[in-house]
Amino acid sequence: MGKKPDDDTLKQLDAIGYGGASKVSKRPLLACDVDEVVLHLVDPFETVMGERGFELRAHAFQLTGNIFEKESGREATQSEIWEGLSQLFEEQDTRQGIVDGVAEGLAAIHEIADIVMLTNMPHAFRTHRARHLEANGIAYPVVTNSGSKVPALRLLSDAHHGASGFIDDSPLNLNQVREGLPDVHLFHFMANKTFREMAGPVEGTALHSGDWLETAPVIQRVLLAER
């Protein structure tokens, strides 16, 4: 697990004021994942792959190993999965709908905390993603990342005097943050019910949910508790 984000992520952090070591905010922070937290991913990805002749047979919390060619039954290669994801990201403004209640939930959290969207996706799609989110009332800084989110989240968290929180759908990402940044409050959110139930609760999280009406008040309460 690297100690620094990659160069593109560092440039994005610097552009929104998180490039130095000094504190930039007295408010709490929420670093918010995007796919399956703010935008639906599993259902539209299944549609894209269906158009490409594949089907999703969900039996584990992962995409790799769950996608099979309809006619032959062979497992999709990693390359075929990435090609489908790339198409989805290119067409995200028409494919990836907004999770119910997220705009209102984040707006309520923003009353007491700074919000940065920290999303693992190719950097080439960052501007497209930011436009799509803003068009749906989610106008917070967007930072694209690759691999572990710990290095980027460390820079974000260190810049805040208040508490820091991290919400993500991935147990792997949440576990890495729990181990690398134990002072960051964790929230597990997965919009897709099937995958959420397969993942189950994640150790150390204050929340395991797919409902923003439930989620926003919990995040507010946790982030304000340290004041």
LOVOTOR-750230 format. One record per residue: chain; residue number from 1; x, z, y of N, C-alpha, C in turn. Coordinates in pm, 1 decimal, decimal comma. Each point is the difference from the previous one (the first is absolute). Layout:
SITE   chaine   num        n.u        n.w        n.v       ca.u       ca.w       ca.v        c.u        c.w        c.v
SITE        A   NUM          X          Z          Y          X          Z          Y          X          Z          Y
...
REM end
This chain:
SITE   chaine   num        n.u        n.w        n.v       ca.u       ca.w       ca.v        c.u        c.w        c.v
SITE        A     1       85,4        0,0     -118,6      -85,4        0,0      118,6       89,4        0,0      124,1
SITE        A     2       -4,2     -107,3       79,3       87,9      -11,4      114,6      -30,3      101,9      107,5
SITE        A     3      101,0       28,6       79,9      -16,2       97,1      107,0      -54,2      -63,8      126,3
SITE        A     4        8,0     -134,6        8,7      -49,8      -70,4      117,2      -99,5     -107,4      -41,6
SITE        A     5      -98,5      -27,9       85,6      -86,3     -116,6      -27,1       82,3     -127,6       12,6
SITE        A     6      -55,0     -111,0      -47,4       72,9     -126,0       16,7        1,9      -39,9      147,3
SITE        A     7       80,1      -99,4       33,0       24,2      -35,9      140,8     -127,8      -40,2       72,4
SITE        A     8      -87,5      -75,1      -66,9     -123,9      -42,7       64,6      -89,5      119,4       31,6
SITE        A     9       -9,4       93,8      -93,8      -80,3      120,0       24,9       58,9       81,7      113,4
SITE        A    10      131,9       12,1        3,0       66,4       73,9      108,4      -28,9      -63,3      136,2
SITE        A    11        1,2     -131,4        5,5      -29,3      -69,3      126,0     -143,5       27,6       45,1
SITE        A    12      -91,8        1,0      -94,4     -139,7       28,1       34,4      -15,9      143,6       49,6
SITE        A    13       65,4       93,5      -66,0       -6,2      139,7       42,9       59,1       16,6      139,4
SITE        A    14      109,6      -67,2       24,4       62,7        6,4      131,3      -92,7      -56,3      107,4
SITE        A    15      -71,2     -108,1      -33,2      -87,6      -65,2       97,9     -117,3       88,3       40,4
SITE        A    16      -39,9       94,2      -87,0     -111,8       88,8       36,0       50,0      139,8       39,2
SITE        A    17      131,6        9,8       23,3       54,2      123,6       56,4       54,6      100,0      -98,0
SITE        A    18       20,7      -42,6     -125,9       50,2       93,7      -99,5      142,0      -34,2      -45,3
SITE        A    19       75,8      -62,0       84,6      134,4      -40,8      -39,6      106,6      105,8       20,1
SITE        A    20      -26,1      100,4       84,5      101,0      101,6       27,4      -26,7      128,8      -74,3
SITE        A    21       84,2       99,9       28,4      -11,0      128,7      -68,5      -84,2      100,3       77,9
SITE        A    22      -34,0      -32,6      124,9      -71,9       95,9       83,3     -149,3        1,1      -32,9
SITE        A    23      -62,9      113,0       30,5     -144,1       12,0      -20,5      -71,9      -89,7      101,5
SITE        A    24     -104,6      -68,3      -45,3      -73,8      -87,6       90,9     -143,0       46,6       20,7
SITE        A    25      -46,4       97,7      -77,7     -138,9       41,5       12,1      -16,1      147,4      -37,0
SITE        A    26      -86,5       67,2       72,5      -34,8      138,3      -31,5     -122,9        8,2      -90,4
SITE        A    27      -58,6     -114,3      -28,1     -120,2       -4,4      -83,2       37,2       -8,7     -148,4
SITE        A    28      -91,8       38,1      -87,8       21,2      -25,8     -142,9        6,9     -149,7      -26,5
SITE        A    29       40,6      -34,7     -120,8       13,1     -139,4      -41,8      -76,4      -23,3     -129,5
SITE        A    30      -67,7     -114,5       -8,1      -51,8      -48,2     -127,7       59,7     -137,3      -26,1
SITE        A    31       79,0      -11,9     -106,7       47,5     -129,5      -47,2     -100,8      -48,2     -103,6
SITE        A    32      -59,6     -114,7       26,5     -114,6      -46,6      -79,4       32,2     -131,0      -70,6
SITE        A    33      -10,3        0,4     -131,4       11,0     -122,2      -78,7     -117,7      -92,2       34,5
SITE        A    34        7,6     -125,2      -40,8     -105,5      -95,6       34,2      -78,3      -46,6     -123,1
SITE        A    35       67,7      -59,5      -97,8      -70,8      -56,6     -114,4      -64,0      109,1      -84,7
SITE        A    36     -130,2      -12,7      -22,6      -84,7       93,9      -73,1      -22,0      131,9       72,9
SITE        A    37       51,1       10,4      123,8      -28,3      115,3       84,8      -80,6      -45,3      121,4
SITE        A    38       41,9     -110,1       58,8      -67,3      -57,1      116,9      -64,2     -134,6      -34,5
SITE        A    39       70,9      -79,6      -76,4      -50,5     -130,1      -45,2      -15,0        0,6     -151,8
SITE        A    40     -106,7      -62,5      -48,8      -14,6      -16,8     -144,3      106,9      -96,5      -50,8
SITE        A    41       58,4       31,5     -115,2       99,3      -88,2      -60,7      -36,2      -39,5     -142,5
SITE        A    42      -40,5       94,5      -82,8      -20,6      -29,4     -141,7     -108,2     -105,6      -19,9
SITE        A    43     -116,2       18,5       60,6     -109,6      -95,6      -20,4       32,8     -139,1       51,6
SITE        A    44       50,9      -15,9      124,8       34,5     -135,4       45,3      117,1      -60,3      -76,9
SITE        A    45       92,5       83,5      -46,1      110,2      -52,7      -81,4      -52,6      -51,9     -132,8
SITE        A    46      -95,9       72,0      -57,6      -61,5      -45,9     -124,3      -68,1     -135,2       21,4
SITE        A    47      -63,3      -18,1      116,0      -65,3     -127,3       30,9      102,4     -112,2       11,0
SITE        A    48      109,4       26,5       72,5      106,2     -100,6       16,2       56,3      -40,1     -136,0
SITE        A    49       31,7       98,5      -82,4       57,6      -31,2     -130,7     -101,6      -71,4      -89,0
SITE        A    50     -128,5       31,7       15,1     -102,9      -70,3      -75,5       -3,6     -147,2       34,9
SITE        A    51       18,9      -29,9      128,4        3,4     -139,4       43,8      122,9      -72,3      -55,3
SITE        A    52      101,9       77,4      -35,6      123,2      -57,2      -55,5       -1,2       -1,8     -153,1
SITE        A    53     -113,1       38,6      -59,8      -11,0       -6,3     -145,0       38,0      127,8      -72,6
SITE        A    54        4,7      112,0       73,2       37,8      126,9      -61,4     -112,9      100,9       14,9
SITE        A    55        6,5      106,0      -81,1      -97,6      107,6       10,7       70,3      134,9       -5,6
SITE        A    56      -61,7       98,1       64,4       52,0      135,8        2,4      -63,3       79,6     -113,5
SITE        A    57       82,7       60,2      -82,1      -47,4       89,1     -106,3       60,6      137,4       26,4
SITE        A    58      -60,6       73,6       89,3       57,4      125,5       46,9        1,4      105,3     -110,9
SITE        A    59      120,1       39,0      -40,8       12,4      109,3      -96,8      110,6       97,3       39,5
SITE        A    60       60,9      -22,2      114,3      102,2       91,2       51,8        7,7      -19,1      150,2
SITE        A    61       54,0      100,3       70,9        7,0       -6,6      145,7      117,9      -88,5       41,6
SITE        A    62      -20,7     -130,6      -13,0      100,4      -97,5       39,4      -62,6     -138,6       -9,1
SITE        A    63       59,3      -93,9       72,6      -45,3     -138,0      -11,5       79,0      -72,4     -108,5
SITE        A    64      134,4       17,5        2,1       82,1      -60,2     -103,7      -39,9       56,2     -136,2
SITE        A    65      -24,7      -89,7      -95,2      -42,4       43,2     -132,8     -150,3        6,1      -16,4
SITE        A    66      -73,1      -24,3      109,2     -146,7        2,5       -4,6      -62,5     -136,7       26,5
SITE        A    67       82,8     -101,3       25,3      -49,8     -133,7       35,3       30,5      -96,0     -114,9
SITE        A    68     -103,0      -72,2      -47,6       17,6      -89,4     -114,3      -65,3     -134,9       27,9
SITE        A    69       62,3     -105,6      -52,3      -56,6     -133,7       12,7     -127,9       -7,3      -83,4
SITE        A    70     -105,7      -52,8       61,3     -130,3       -2,4      -66,7        1,9      -83,1     -128,9
SITE        A    71       58,3     -119,6        4,3       -7,2      -90,7     -114,3       91,1       42,7     -114,4
SITE        A    72      125,1       33,1       32,3       97,7       29,7     -105,4        9,6      147,7      -34,3
SITE        A    73      -39,2       86,3       94,5       12,7      143,4      -21,5      139,0       54,3       26,1
SITE        A    74       92,7      -86,9       42,8      135,9       47,9       25,4        3,8       85,2      127,0
SITE        A    75       94,8       91,4        3,6       15,5       86,2      115,6       61,1      -78,1      116,5
SITE        A    76      -52,0       21,2      120,5       54,4      -66,8      118,5      141,4       46,7       26,0
SITE        A    77       85,0      -91,0       44,8      136,3       37,1       34,9        2,4       69,0      136,0
SITE        A    78      109,5       68,8       27,2       14,4       64,4      130,5       -5,4     -103,5      111,6
SITE        A    79       56,4     -118,4      -24,9       -2,2     -106,8       99,3     -142,6      -44,4       29,4
SITE        A    80      -82,6      -13,8     -102,9     -139,2      -41,6       19,1      -79,0      106,8       75,4
SITE        A    81       29,5      125,3      -26,5      -66,5      108,0       72,2       39,4       -1,2      146,9
SITE        A    82      128,7      -18,1       27,8       44,9       -3,8      139,8      -56,4     -120,8       74,0
SITE        A    83      -14,5     -112,4      -69,7      -60,1     -116,9       63,6     -145,0       30,1       38,2
SITE        A    84      -71,8       71,2      -86,1     -137,4       38,4       31,7       -6,4       97,7      116,2
SITE        A    85       91,1       96,5        1,1        4,4       95,8      111,1       34,1      -69,4      130,9
SITE        A    86       92,7      -94,1       -4,5       37,5      -73,7      121,5     -119,3      -76,6       55,2
SITE        A    87      -77,0      -63,0      -89,5     -120,8      -70,3       45,8      -97,1       99,0       62,2
SITE        A    88      -17,1      115,1      -63,7      -90,9      101,1       53,0       43,1       44,5      139,3
SITE        A    89      128,8       24,6       19,1       48,7       44,5      130,6      -12,1     -110,6      105,2
SITE        A    90       21,3     -124,0      -42,0      -15,7     -112,1       92,9     -145,4      -14,1       44,4
SITE        A    91      -91,8       34,8      -86,5     -143,2      -16,3       27,4      -68,9      135,0       20,5
SITE        A    92       77,2      101,5       36,5      -54,5      135,8        4,2     -115,3       16,5       97,7
SITE        A    93        0,2      -75,8      108,0     -106,7       17,1       98,0     -135,4      -46,2      -52,4
SITE        A    94       -1,9      -85,7     -102,3     -126,0      -42,7      -60,6      -20,2       60,2     -138,9
SITE        A    95      105,8       52,8      -60,6       -7,7       53,6     -135,7      -11,1      152,8       -4,2
SITE        A    96       80,3       67,7       82,9       12,4      145,4      -10,1      -91,9       70,0       99,7
SITE        A    97     -114,1       44,8      -48,7      -94,3       69,8       85,4       46,1      141,0       31,5
SITE        A    98      -58,9       56,8      105,8       31,9      134,8       43,8      -74,6      102,5      -86,1
SITE        A    99       69,8      105,7      -39,2      -63,3      108,1      -76,2     -103,2       69,9       89,0
SITE        A   100     -115,8       29,2      -55,2     -108,0       62,7       76,8       46,8      128,4       67,7
SITE        A   101      -30,3       11,2      129,0       25,0      123,1       73,1      141,1       20,9       48,3
SITE        A   102       91,5      -91,5      -31,9      140,1       26,4       33,6       26,2       -6,4      150,2
SITE        A   103      -61,5      -94,9       70,2       23,8      -10,5      144,4      -45,2      127,0       71,1
SITE        A   104     -117,7       49,6      -37,9      -51,7      122,8       60,3       84,4      120,9      -40,3
SITE        A   105       40,5        4,1     -126,4       80,9      111,1      -47,0      134,3        7,9       69,5
SITE        A   106       67,3     -113,8       13,8      129,6       -1,0       68,0      -15,3       30,5      149,0
SITE        A   107     -107,4      -48,2       60,2      -23,2       30,5      141,7      -14,0      150,3       21,7
SITE        A   108      -69,8       68,5      -91,9      -14,2      145,5       10,4      134,3       69,0      -16,8
SITE        A   109       81,1      -46,7      -94,6      132,8       58,4      -20,3       89,7      -25,5      120,8
SITE        A   110      -14,9     -118,4       61,0       84,6      -35,1      114,5      -26,4       88,2      121,0
SITE        A   111     -112,7       67,5        2,4      -26,8       92,8      109,2       98,2      117,1        0,1
SITE        A   112       54,6       31,4     -117,9       91,2      114,5       -8,7      139,1      -36,7      -51,2
SITE        A   113       21,0     -125,6      -40,4      127,7      -37,2      -61,1       37,2     -144,6       30,8
SITE        A   114      129,5      -28,3        0,5       47,5     -137,8        6,2      -15,7      -63,1     -137,8
SITE        A   115      -27,8     -129,9       -3,0      -18,0      -72,0     -126,0       92,9     -120,9       -2,9
SITE        A   116       70,4      -16,5     -110,3       80,9     -119,0      -24,5      -39,3      -54,7     -136,6
SITE        A   117      -30,4     -129,0       -5,2      -33,8      -64,6     -126,5      131,0      -39,6      -69,0
SITE        A   118       27,1       60,3     -115,6      124,1      -25,3      -74,0      -36,7      -69,1     -130,7
SITE        A   119       23,5     -131,2       -5,1      -52,8      -81,7     -109,4      111,0      -75,0      -72,2
SITE        A   120        1,2        6,8     -131,8       97,8      -73,4      -79,1      -50,4     -141,9      -24,0
SITE        A   121       61,0      -93,4       68,2      -32,4     -141,0      -15,6      112,9      -81,2       61,4
SITE        A   122       13,6     -127,9      -33,4      104,2      -81,9       62,0      -10,2        1,4      152,4
SITE        A   123      113,9       12,4       66,4        1,2       10,6      145,9      -65,0     -120,9       68,3
SITE        A   124        2,2     -113,8      -66,6      -55,3     -121,9       59,2     -148,3       11,3       30,5
SITE        A   125      -69,2       92,8      -66,2     -144,3       13,1       19,1      -37,0      110,8       98,9
SITE        A   126       97,6       64,0       62,7      -29,3      114,8       86,3      -90,0      -37,6      116,6
SITE        A   127       33,4     -106,1       73,3      -80,1      -38,3      116,3     -142,4      -34,6      -40,1
SITE        A   128      -13,4      -71,6     -111,1     -132,4      -37,0      -51,4      -79,8      125,6      -32,9
SITE        A   129       64,8       94,6      -65,3      -68,0      124,6      -36,1      -41,2       78,7      123,6
SITE        A   130       88,7       10,1       97,8      -31,5       74,4      122,3     -120,2      -61,7       71,3
SITE        A   131       -6,1     -133,2        6,0     -113,1      -68,0       64,2     -129,7       27,1      -75,1
SITE        A   132        7,7       -4,8     -132,3     -119,2       22,9      -82,2      -52,5      142,4       20,2
SITE        A   133       89,2       95,9        0,4      -41,8      139,0       19,2      -58,5       20,4      139,8
SITE        A   134       68,1      -54,2      101,3      -47,3       17,9      137,9     -137,6      -62,5       19,2
SITE        A   135      -23,0     -113,6      -63,8     -130,0      -66,0       11,7     -112,5       83,8      -59,9
SITE        A   136       36,8       96,1      -83,3      -98,8       86,8      -62,2        6,8      142,3       53,9
SITE        A   137       51,9       15,4      122,4       -1,0      128,7       67,0      107,7       96,5      -43,6
SITE        A   138      106,3      -50,7      -63,1      109,7       85,6      -46,7      127,5      -46,0       69,0
SITE        A   139       17,5       45,7      123,2      107,7      -51,2       85,9      113,5      101,1       12,5
SITE        A   140       62,1       31,7     -113,4      114,4       91,3       -0,8      125,0      -78,7      -38,7
SITE        A   141      118,8       49,5       34,9      122,7      -73,6      -35,2        8,5      -25,3     -150,1
SITE        A   142       41,3     -120,9      -35,3       14,8      -38,8     -139,8      147,7      -18,3      -30,9
SITE        A   143       47,7       68,1     -103,3      138,6      -12,0      -44,5       -1,6      -43,5     -145,7
SITE        A   144       63,4     -113,6      -29,5       11,2      -45,1     -138,4      128,2       56,3      -60,6
SITE        A   145       -6,1       23,9     -130,5      106,6       70,8      -69,1       15,1      -59,0     -139,3
SITE        A   146      113,7       25,7      -63,0       18,8      -38,6     -139,3       58,9      118,1      -75,7
SITE        A   147      -41,0       16,5     -125,3       51,6      109,5      -80,6      -54,6      134,7       44,8
SITE        A   148       82,7      102,4      -16,3      -41,6      134,9       36,2      -35,8        9,0      147,8
SITE        A   149     -104,0       75,6       29,9      -39,9       22,1      138,9       68,4      121,8       61,0
SITE        A   150       77,2       71,9      -79,8       64,9      122,3       48,1       90,9      -23,7      120,0
SITE        A   151       90,3      -99,7       -0,7       89,3      -16,9      115,6      -75,2      -26,4      130,4
SITE        A   152      -99,6      -87,9       -3,8      -76,7      -28,2      122,3      -80,9      121,3       42,0
SITE        A   153      -60,9       67,0      -95,9      -81,7      116,6       32,1       85,5      114,3       54,4
SITE        A   154      122,5       10,6      -46,3       88,8      103,5       52,7       24,0      -21,4      149,5
SITE        A   155       25,1     -123,3       40,5       21,3      -29,1      141,8     -126,1       28,1       80,8
SITE        A   156     -114,1      -37,3      -52,9     -126,0       24,7       69,6      -26,2      149,4       13,7
SITE        A   157       16,8       71,7     -108,8      -27,5      143,8        0,4       96,0       75,4       90,6
SITE        A   158      128,2      -36,3       -3,0      100,1       69,5       81,6      -25,9      -15,0      149,6
SITE        A   159      -74,4     -102,8       37,7      -25,0      -25,7      141,8     -117,6       80,4       54,5
SITE        A   160      -64,5       78,3      -85,2     -119,4       74,8       40,9       24,7      150,0       -5,3
SITE        A   161      -48,6       68,1      103,2        6,8      146,6        1,1     -107,4       60,1      -89,3
SITE        A   162     -111,5      -70,1      -16,0     -111,1       52,6      -78,3       13,4      -30,5     -147,5
SITE        A   163     -104,1       35,9      -75,3       -1,6      -24,9     -143,5       -3,8     -150,0      -28,7
SITE        A   164       47,4      -37,8     -119,2       -3,0     -139,7      -42,4      -80,5      -12,1     -128,9
SITE        A   165      -81,1     -104,9       -8,1      -77,4      -28,0     -119,2       22,2     -142,6      -46,6
SITE        A   166      -24,2      -24,2     -126,6       19,3     -131,8      -60,3     -114,3      -25,5      -96,3
SITE        A   167      -73,1     -109,7       20,3     -110,4      -36,9      -88,2       30,4     -133,2      -66,7
SITE        A   168      -15,3       -6,5     -132,2       39,0     -118,2      -76,0      -82,2       -5,3     -127,4
SITE        A   169      -12,9     -120,9      -57,7      -71,7      -14,7     -126,3       91,3       17,5     -120,2
SITE        A   170      130,9      -15,2       20,1       94,2       -5,4     -111,6       53,9      137,5      -38,1
SITE        A   171      -23,2       45,5     -123,8       62,1      125,0      -43,7      151,2       -3,2       10,4
SITE        A   172       61,8     -115,4      -25,6      145,5      -11,0       10,5       46,4       28,7      141,6
SITE        A   173      -64,9      -63,2       98,3       39,7       23,0      139,0      -19,3      146,2       39,9
SITE        A   174     -112,0       57,9      -41,1      -29,3      139,1       34,4       99,8       94,1      -66,9
SITE        A   175       33,2      -25,3     -125,5       96,2       84,9      -69,8      138,2       -9,5       63,1
SITE        A   176       39,9     -119,6       40,9      130,5      -15,5       64,7        6,2       77,4      130,5
SITE        A   177     -109,4       -4,1       76,5       -3,2       74,2      126,2       -1,5      150,3      -26,5
SITE        A   178      -73,9       42,3      -99,7       -2,8      143,0      -33,0      140,0       51,7      -33,3
SITE        A   179       76,3      -81,3      -71,9      134,3       41,2      -39,6      100,7      -13,4      113,9
SITE        A   180      -15,0     -105,1       81,2       98,5      -25,8      105,5      -29,7       66,2      132,7
SITE        A   181     -128,7       23,7       27,6      -42,1       58,0      127,4     -104,9      107,6      -27,9
SITE        A   182       41,1      112,9      -52,9      -95,7      101,4      -45,4      -86,0       60,4      110,0
SITE        A   183       38,8      -15,5      126,9      -79,0       55,5      109,6     -114,4      -91,6       43,7
SITE        A   184       -3,5     -123,4      -50,5     -105,5      -94,7       37,0     -124,6       26,7      -84,6
SITE        A   185     -114,8        9,6       65,5     -126,8       20,9      -70,4      -45,8     -131,2      -62,9
SITE        A   186      -47,3        6,6     -123,1      -33,9     -119,7      -76,2     -149,7       -9,4      -26,7
SITE        A   187      -51,0     -123,9        7,5     -141,5      -27,5      -25,0       -8,8     -124,8      -88,4
SITE        A   188      -73,6        9,0     -109,7      -13,6     -113,8      -91,0     -134,8      -66,5       22,5
SITE        A   189        3,6     -128,3       34,8     -122,7      -76,3       24,1       10,2     -132,9      -72,6
SITE        A   190     -104,2      -32,3      -77,0       -6,2     -127,9      -70,4     -143,2      -47,8        5,2
SITE        A   191      -24,4     -110,2       69,7     -136,9      -48,1       17,3      -61,6      -48,0     -131,0
SITE        A   192       79,9      -64,0      -85,2      -51,7      -53,5     -125,1      -23,1      113,8     -100,0
SITE        A   193     -124,6       18,5      -39,8      -36,2      114,1      -84,2       69,5       -3,4     -135,9
SITE        A   194        7,3     -117,9      -62,4       60,9      -10,3     -132,5      144,9       43,8        2,5
SITE        A   195       75,6      -53,2       95,1      142,1       35,0        8,2       18,5      143,8       47,8
SITE        A   196      -89,3       48,9       85,9       10,2      138,9       45,8      -17,2       95,9     -116,7
SITE        A   197      -94,7      -28,5      -86,0      -23,4       87,5     -114,3      115,1       -8,3     -100,2
SITE        A   198       60,5     -116,9      -14,7      114,5      -12,5      -90,2      120,2       77,1       53,6
SITE        A   199       17,8       -2,1      132,5      113,1       70,5       60,1      -17,8      149,9      -10,5
SITE        A   200     -122,5       46,9       22,0      -26,6      143,1       -1,6       62,7       68,7      120,3
SITE        A   201      -22,2      130,1       16,4       59,6       74,2      110,7      152,7       -3,6       -7,3
SITE        A   202       63,1       -4,7      114,6      146,5       -3,1        8,3       49,6      137,7       40,8
SITE        A   203      100,3       49,2      -69,0       54,5      133,2       27,1       40,3       15,2      146,5
SITE        A   204      -37,9      111,3       58,9       43,8       32,3      135,5      -83,4      -61,5      110,1
SITE        A   205     -106,0      -71,4      -34,4      -83,4      -62,1      103,4     -114,6       92,9       38,6
SITE        A   206      -38,0       -6,7      127,4     -110,7       82,1       49,8     -134,2      -67,7      -22,6
SITE        A   207        3,0     -123,8      -51,4     -123,0      -78,1      -11,1       17,4     -108,1     -104,5
SITE        A   208     -105,1      -27,3      -76,5       -5,6     -112,1      -94,5     -136,6      -62,6       20,9
SITE        A   209       -4,1     -115,7       67,8     -129,5      -49,6       46,8       -1,8     -151,7       10,9
SITE        A   210     -122,7      -51,4       12,0      -21,8     -140,0       33,5     -104,1      -11,6      109,1
SITE        A   211      -18,8      108,5       74,2     -107,6       10,2       99,6       57,1       51,3      131,8
SITE        A   212       -4,4      -83,4      104,4       57,1       40,1      129,1      -84,2      105,6       70,6
SITE        A   213     -127,9        6,6      -30,2      -83,1      104,9       58,8       48,9      137,6      -44,8
SITE        A   214       45,7        8,2     -121,7       58,5      123,3      -53,0      144,2       17,9       46,1
SITE        A   215       73,9     -110,6        9,5      144,4        5,2       21,4       39,8       41,1      141,1
SITE        A   216      -61,1      -59,3      100,9       43,2       23,1      138,5       -2,5      147,7       39,1
SITE        A   217     -108,2       75,0      -27,8       -0,5      141,7       38,5      108,7       81,6      -69,8
SITE        A   218       31,4      -34,3     -125,8      105,2       72,5      -71,7      134,8      -23,4       66,6
SITE        A   219       28,9     -124,6       35,5      127,2      -30,8       65,9        9,1       71,2      134,1
SITE        A   220     -106,3       -3,7       76,9       -0,2       70,6      128,7       28,5      148,6      -19,2
SITE        A   221      -66,2       60,2      -95,2       14,6      143,5      -21,9      144,1       35,3      -43,4
SITE        A   222       56,3      -78,6      -89,1      136,2       27,3      -49,6      102,7      -18,6      110,7
SITE        A   223      -11,7     -108,6       77,0       99,1      -26,1      103,9       -8,8       99,2      114,9
SITE        A   224     -118,0       51,3       24,1      -17,6       97,6      109,2       37,9      141,7      -42,4
SITE        A   225        8,1       25,0     -128,7       24,4      135,7      -49,5      134,5       55,2       43,0
SITE        A   226       97,8      -89,1       25,0      133,9       46,3       35,4       16,2       24,7      148,7
SITE        A   227     -101,1      -27,6       78,4       12,0       21,6      144,1        4,6      148,3       33,3
REM end
